[in-house]
Amino acid sequence: MWPLPGWNSSTSPSEEVADLVGRYDHAEAIVWVQEEPENMGAWDFVRPKLQELLGGCGPLHYVGRPRSSSPSEGSTSWHAVNQSALIERAYADARGREVEEED
């Protein structure tokens, strides 16, 4: 995994990301990890940009909470369980699910 420090929805550091990805020429996949639900974090914003930037550098995977109408788990205990599982998946099974190309 590689972090994208400072990348938020108002910036798009394409050159920095391209340089960073270029350092991992043996990478089998690129993984985006976020703790917010899929439809509430930066994923929907960065996915098309990453797909365009990565071209054929390997598949793009998502690891994070599923889409949800609420940003909250509704319970501190349930949040702790899901947060632990998310972190474990990010490191142990970082392949996540492959993202389909958008038309």
C-alpha positions, 0 to 999 in steps of 0.5 A: 500500500502507498499513502497519498498524503495531501490528496483531497477532493480539491487537488489532483496531484497527478504527477506525484501519484504517477511518480509514486506508482512508478516506484512500484513497477512490480506491483500487482495491483493498486489498492484504495483504502478508506474508512468512510462508506464507499459513497461518502469518502474521496473514492467516487472522486478519485476513482476515474482519475486513478483509472485514467492515470494508471492506464494499464499499470494493473488493476485498481482495488477498493477496500472500505466500508460498503455504500451506505445512507449513513456515515455512522455505524449507529453503535460505538461497539459495532463501529469498533468491530467494523473498523478492526475488520477494515484495517485487517482487510487493508493489510491482510487482504489488500486486494479488495475488489477489482474496480470495473472500468466506467463507460 
